């Protein structure tokens, strides 16, 4: 009897182990199946480490950006479009880790939990993906940047749809340069600077400092500040971009007065400024849906008054990611709710369609957002000139970010107040000088495209 009981216990243990093994396998298959199926060793998808068979990638207007033909990946007909969409489409070898080819390789393969990649094996094509990207807008932004490297992005701040996303340097994926890996002009070519870039923000950071002032200095709108071209602290000097004389808060924003904002920064102090910055997403892991952004960093000095002053005007150890800045602009435009930029329109799968609902990246108090909106509208109307953004009813902020040993970066971030054009734009043109020059001009050109296309 004892022997029978022992045998029964052993059998039960084996059955339990078998069931546990099956459960573990099914869970692992559910969690990792797509990754396993889209591994580069799978010759149904890859050849020589490159994707050759996969679904078609379309832009928002149905134009083909990438497709498979005869065991080869074929791209858009226009060389300019291929260059302008390289980073959102991605390369076929996975060097651009944030590209659609790599991030959504399981979907492009047509993988499903039940059938695996049977559809791909039987028909040679996987699941198609439609992007929110307008390839013509990307082309315009790419050409507008001219010889400058950098990033341009436009999104719908009411829905989060990322309609334009350009990163430079780039290359023609159909005609890969022989010196791609050795020529310094291609340094950083596999980095999508919209989502993975990080830059000194310069004066676009004054948006964050202004928000902190609005929330922490009750009489900020009745204050005046003196600017004689420099602001002296006990341990250093903050240099201004001009001599603005006596300015109030709005005029200080219009003129982007470093003296006024350094004084405001020192009054606020490092702790309050850090709290506001972090409430707007600095020092946090942020995601544009499936794409993880490079973290914007803000660590204002608590020991040096001069360094704190520089941090408040976007220099010192302050860094920002372009997609994050775009969402901050979107939050101001959208009453405080800044959605995450989303490049995917549809993949034809139910879970992905449901997953395309807007997700919030940045939150700003509605009253603060309304006051920032007025300040940014005043910048365009009273300083830059509405004629630079014809018929757009723009709000915005330029930035000139000083870079050690090189020409300053040119920034612009802004949005249209038109109900029929709820779009925000960000542009960083590396070593292009003042923000009121290249970055503003590029932003206007791409926004004018959408004005023609959407209204």
C-alpha atoms as one frame of an Amber mdcrd trajectory, in Angstrom:
protein
   0.000   0.000   0.000   2.865   2.342   0.873   4.532   1.574  -2.474   1.257
   2.368  -4.296   0.936   5.683  -2.475   4.513   6.586  -3.318   3.927   5.751
  -6.974   0.760   7.853  -6.980   2.607  10.779  -5.422   5.347  10.514  -8.038
   2.773  10.392 -10.840   0.916  13.411  -9.415   4.201  15.279  -9.113   5.063
  14.452 -12.731   1.594  15.573 -13.866   1.925  18.828 -11.928   5.399  19.387
 -13.362   4.073  18.709 -16.859   1.139  21.096 -16.391   3.451  23.738 -14.917
   5.786  23.294 -17.879   2.916  23.693 -20.345   1.656  26.795 -18.534   5.177
  28.250 -18.470   5.590  27.529 -22.179   2.248  29.116 -23.094   2.956  32.203
 -20.976   6.426  32.511 -22.495   4.949  32.068 -25.959   2.365  34.751 -25.290
   4.933  37.178 -23.908   7.880  36.405 -26.180   6.377  34.696 -29.232   6.391
  37.821 -31.375  10.015  38.530 -30.467  11.048  34.957 -31.224   9.232  34.955
 -34.549  10.811  38.249 -35.634  14.343  37.206 -34.702  16.931  37.826 -37.425
  17.521  34.063 -37.648  14.056  33.654 -39.192  14.763  33.359 -42.920  11.111
  33.855 -43.817  11.562  37.509 -42.737  15.294  38.229 -42.956  18.054  37.663
 -45.444  21.623  38.613 -44.610  20.405  40.280 -41.403  18.004  42.557 -43.317
  14.199  42.509 -43.430  13.096  41.362 -46.875   9.533  40.112 -46.323   7.102
  42.147 -44.232   3.930  44.202 -44.404   3.710  47.504 -46.255   4.297  50.796
 -44.450   2.055  53.633 -45.668   1.958  57.329 -44.816  -1.283  58.952 -43.664
  -2.319  59.649 -47.265  -1.790  56.081 -48.437   1.596  56.624 -50.079   3.910
  53.620 -49.889   6.992  54.240 -47.775   8.221  50.621 -47.713   6.973  47.312
 -49.119   8.205  43.847 -50.080   8.596  42.705 -53.668  10.310  39.483 -54.771
  12.073  38.919 -51.442  13.359  42.479 -51.344  12.350  45.619 -49.455  11.351
  48.509 -51.740  11.011  52.120 -50.619   9.319  55.369 -51.742  10.072  56.474
 -55.302  11.310  59.946 -54.310  14.865  60.155 -52.960  13.916  63.243 -50.935
  11.004  61.354 -49.323  13.248  58.380 -48.559  15.725  60.676 -46.794  12.991
  62.649 -45.022  11.228  59.539 -43.679  14.293  57.400 -42.929  14.072  57.660
 -39.159  10.331  57.026 -38.798  10.370  54.172 -41.321  13.702  52.807 -40.130
  16.350  50.786 -41.903  16.035  47.067 -42.641  18.983  46.033 -40.442  17.682
  47.539 -37.200  20.397  50.141 -36.708  17.673  52.770 -36.204  16.221  51.279
 -33.035  13.228  53.649 -32.962  12.244  53.074 -36.601   8.983  51.362 -37.545
  10.836  48.449 -39.127  12.469  47.601 -35.806   9.921  48.693 -33.202   6.982
  47.046 -34.951   8.790  44.127 -36.598   6.461  41.608 -34.952   3.406  43.334
 -36.441   5.034  43.758 -39.845   5.827  40.021 -39.835   2.109  39.248 -39.507
   2.716  37.256 -36.346  -0.259  36.028 -34.330  -0.360  33.827 -31.239  -2.445
  31.183 -33.012  -0.914  31.114 -36.508   2.584  32.429 -35.928   3.863  33.863
 -39.236   1.758  31.548 -41.426   0.356  34.519 -43.392   3.862  35.724 -44.202
   4.969  32.235 -45.243   1.924  31.620 -47.445   1.577  35.034 -49.102   4.986
  36.656 -48.648   3.493  39.690 -46.887   2.806  40.434 -43.237   0.541  42.986
 -41.580   0.476  46.489 -43.042   1.044  49.593 -40.925  -0.267  53.077 -41.690
   1.616  55.948 -40.111   0.218  59.323 -39.098   3.221  60.815 -40.896   2.547
  63.008 -43.946   5.536  62.194 -46.170   5.133  65.435 -48.125   5.354  67.434
 -44.894   8.476  65.494 -43.969   9.962  66.324 -47.375   9.213  70.037 -46.912
  10.754  70.054 -43.425  13.803  68.134 -44.630  14.398  70.541 -47.512  13.716
  73.601 -45.323  16.507  72.561 -42.930  18.889  72.823 -45.870  22.464  72.084
 -44.825  21.670  72.087 -41.112  21.309  68.974 -38.983  18.626  68.784 -36.322
  14.996  67.796 -35.934  11.514  68.963 -36.929   8.191  67.606 -35.660   4.522
  68.572 -35.951   1.637  66.979 -34.128  -2.073  67.428 -33.542  -2.371  68.598
 -29.935  -6.022  67.509 -29.777  -5.321  63.877 -30.764  -1.585  63.283 -30.349
  -1.143  62.304 -34.013   2.485  62.855 -35.055   2.100  64.230 -38.584   5.692
  65.196 -39.329   8.966  63.891 -37.898  12.327  64.595 -39.498  15.841  64.003
 -38.227  19.136  64.979 -39.816  21.712  63.844 -40.786  20.029  61.231 -42.922
  20.785  59.200 -46.037  19.038  57.546 -48.982  18.285  53.983 -47.904  17.990
  52.906 -51.558  21.487  54.195 -52.331  23.441  53.672 -49.126  26.594  55.831
 -49.105  29.821  53.832 -49.175  31.290  56.082 -46.484  28.255  55.969 -44.176
  30.288  54.509 -41.317  33.421  56.594 -41.821  32.405  60.091 -42.941  31.889
  62.455 -40.007  29.021  64.185 -41.808  26.971  61.077 -40.994  27.768  61.154
 -37.269  24.572  60.272 -35.411  22.760  59.212 -38.587  21.059  56.259 -36.869
  19.678  58.483 -34.098  16.160  59.866 -34.499  16.724  63.228 -32.872  13.005
  63.934 -32.460  12.648  61.159 -29.883  16.262  60.320 -28.966  17.987  63.699
 -29.249  18.785  65.930 -26.297  19.873  69.554 -26.502  20.578  72.649 -24.480
  17.204  74.432 -24.741  18.291  78.047 -24.546  15.406  80.485 -24.247  12.620
  77.973 -24.949  13.262  76.981 -21.311  11.818  80.354 -20.308   8.404  78.765
 -20.879   9.057  76.524 -17.867  10.506  79.377 -15.785   7.511  81.549 -16.687
   5.143  78.785 -15.567   6.948  78.586 -12.232   6.759  82.373 -11.807   3.038
  82.430 -12.605   2.381  79.818  -9.933   4.752  81.126  -7.240   5.071  84.929
  -7.557   1.600  86.434  -6.987   2.455  89.907  -8.311   4.597  88.776 -11.255
   2.444  90.702 -13.750   2.884  93.997 -11.904   6.637  93.649 -11.491   9.236
  95.470 -13.572  12.837  94.458 -14.225  15.900  96.421 -15.277  18.131  95.210
 -18.092  21.433  96.880 -18.943  22.816  93.890 -20.831  24.002  91.842 -17.870
  22.724  90.606 -14.515  25.283  90.541 -11.723  25.091  87.972  -8.926  27.400
  87.545  -5.950  29.362  84.833  -7.740  29.087  85.603 -11.438  27.295  87.344
 -14.311  24.428  86.387 -16.611  24.790  88.054 -20.000  21.708  89.244 -21.897
  21.184  89.266 -25.656  20.482  93.008 -25.629  19.865  96.080 -23.486  16.121
  96.153 -22.862  15.816  98.832 -20.187  12.745  98.573 -17.968  10.505  95.610
 -18.857   7.461  93.983 -17.327   6.863  90.204 -17.295   5.235  90.029 -20.729
   7.827  92.319 -22.306  10.591  90.224 -20.721   9.141  87.166 -22.467   8.721
  89.061 -25.755  12.330  90.243 -25.684  13.578  86.955 -24.185  15.397  89.078
 -21.610  18.036  87.052 -19.772  18.426  89.698 -17.070  14.748  89.626 -16.128
  14.511  85.838 -16.203  17.732  85.397 -14.238  16.316  87.697 -11.550  13.030
  85.773 -11.582  14.924  82.469 -11.362  16.911  83.565  -8.322  13.772  84.765
  -6.577  12.069  81.444  -7.218  15.038  79.390  -6.091  16.250  75.992  -7.238
  13.640  73.922  -5.375  10.552  75.624  -6.802  11.982  75.713 -10.300  12.906
  72.041 -10.099   9.416  71.154  -8.846   7.787  72.931 -11.792  10.176  71.374
 -14.302   9.591  67.894 -12.925   5.821  68.419 -12.926   6.192  69.060 -16.666
   8.164  65.872 -17.290  11.816  66.724 -16.709  13.963  63.998 -15.099  11.263
  61.403 -15.875  10.972  58.457 -18.239   8.563  59.587 -20.948   7.086  57.551
 -23.779   5.656  58.590 -27.122   3.474  55.484 -27.135   5.933  52.605 -27.740
   8.915  54.920 -28.226  10.910  55.807 -25.134  12.194  59.382 -25.235  15.633
  60.436 -24.109  15.101  61.971 -20.687  15.034  65.780 -20.448  17.302  66.830
 -17.596  17.101  69.729 -15.170  19.360  69.994 -12.136  19.628  73.659 -11.096
  22.545  74.612  -8.911  21.876  75.166  -5.211  25.351  76.581  -4.604  26.050
  79.035  -7.437  23.641  81.896  -8.032  25.083  82.589 -11.460  24.695  78.949
 -12.532  21.125  78.927 -11.198  20.408  82.053 -13.228  21.826  80.421 -16.362
  19.763  77.268 -15.735  16.554  79.310 -15.580  17.226  80.687 -19.057  17.996
  77.274 -20.546  21.773  77.034 -20.254  24.077  75.452 -17.636  23.138  71.775
 -17.096  19.649  72.028 -18.618  18.775  69.679 -21.506  15.541  68.928 -23.334
  14.227  66.381 -25.812  12.398  67.827 -28.874   9.368  65.500 -28.626   9.023
  66.380 -24.934   9.129  70.099 -25.751   6.490  69.520 -28.442   4.201  67.950
 -25.839   4.749  70.905 -23.472   3.589  73.231 -26.272   0.657  70.906 -26.883
  -0.311  71.090 -23.207  -0.367  74.894 -23.293  -2.448  74.870 -26.479  -4.806
  72.188 -25.191  -5.738  73.735 -21.851  -3.138  71.861 -19.817  -3.268  68.358
 -21.319  -0.218  67.521 -23.422  -0.622  64.277 -25.359   2.218  61.951 -26.295
   3.130  62.140 -30.004   1.922  58.986 -31.797   3.305  58.020 -35.212   0.976
  55.033 -35.773  -2.434  55.506 -37.371  -3.398  51.832 -37.640  -2.018  48.324
 -37.907  -5.242  46.472 -38.567  -5.050  44.614 -35.248  -7.745  45.213 -32.632
  -5.337  45.594 -29.718  -3.328  48.199 -31.603  -6.411  50.137 -32.710  -7.590
  50.319 -29.089  -4.052  51.284 -28.086  -4.103  54.302 -30.376  -6.230  56.309
 -27.962  -4.421  59.500 -26.858  -2.191  59.221 -23.801  -1.090  62.159 -21.679
   2.621  62.991 -21.435   2.576  66.475 -19.854   0.098  68.164 -17.523   0.018
  71.878 -16.731  -2.514  73.597 -14.493  -5.273  74.981 -16.764  -4.956  78.516
 -15.375  -1.183  78.436 -15.891  -1.626  77.068 -19.405  -4.036  79.898 -20.246
  -1.570  82.546 -19.067   1.317  80.913 -20.940  -0.894  80.842 -24.014  -1.334
  84.620 -23.778   2.412  85.153 -23.364   3.282  82.970 -26.353   0.640  84.628
 -28.510   2.075  88.014 -27.546   5.543  86.829 -28.623   4.357  86.288 -32.187
   1.950  89.214 -32.388   4.084  91.835 -30.639   7.653  90.666 -31.309   8.224
  88.210 -34.179   5.320  89.458 -36.286   2.215  87.625 -37.505   3.455  88.221
 -41.056   6.101  85.562 -40.435   3.288  83.033 -39.920   0.691  84.198 -42.448
  -2.860  83.080 -41.579  -1.648  80.678 -38.876  -2.568  82.648 -35.708   0.585
  81.316 -34.090   1.854  81.294 -30.530   5.467  80.449 -29.869   8.922  80.928
 -28.427  12.289  81.117 -30.114  15.494  79.959 -28.486  19.188  80.496 -29.100
  21.103  77.784 -27.284  24.760  78.521 -26.706  27.104  75.627 -27.446  30.722
  75.531 -26.253  33.146  76.072 -29.112  30.484  76.234 -31.815  27.725  78.403
 -33.259  24.481  78.471 -31.262  21.577  76.104 -31.957  18.401  77.666 -33.361
  15.084  76.712 -31.673  11.421  77.372 -32.269   8.425  75.809 -30.570   4.840
  76.923 -31.045   1.327  76.128 -32.184  -1.611  77.470 -34.132  -4.676  78.759
 -32.299  -6.914  78.079 -35.283  -9.720  75.624 -34.490  -9.263  74.012 -37.904
  -5.485  73.697 -37.475  -4.796  72.322 -33.960  -1.114  71.696 -34.611   2.069
  72.282 -32.613   5.556  72.410 -34.112   9.111  72.149 -32.822  12.350  72.752
 -34.706  15.982  72.529 -33.624  18.542  73.536 -36.259  22.019  72.730 -35.021
  24.604  75.526 -35.115  22.221  77.709 -37.139  22.347  80.776 -34.885  19.382
  82.749 -33.601  16.032  81.023 -33.129  14.302  83.855 -34.961  16.176  82.791
 -38.097  16.359  79.219 -39.384  14.166  77.420 -36.819  11.331  79.936 -37.103
  11.470  79.849 -40.907  11.474  76.033 -41.064   8.536  75.879 -38.643   6.522
  78.293 -40.752   7.171  76.381 -43.981   5.968  73.075 -42.634   2.966  74.685
 -40.901   2.008  76.419 -44.149   1.890  72.984 -45.795  -0.635  71.792 -43.235
  -2.622  75.008 -43.592  -3.016  74.210 -47.296  -3.701  70.518 -46.684  -6.154
  70.773 -43.785  -8.189  73.934 -44.386
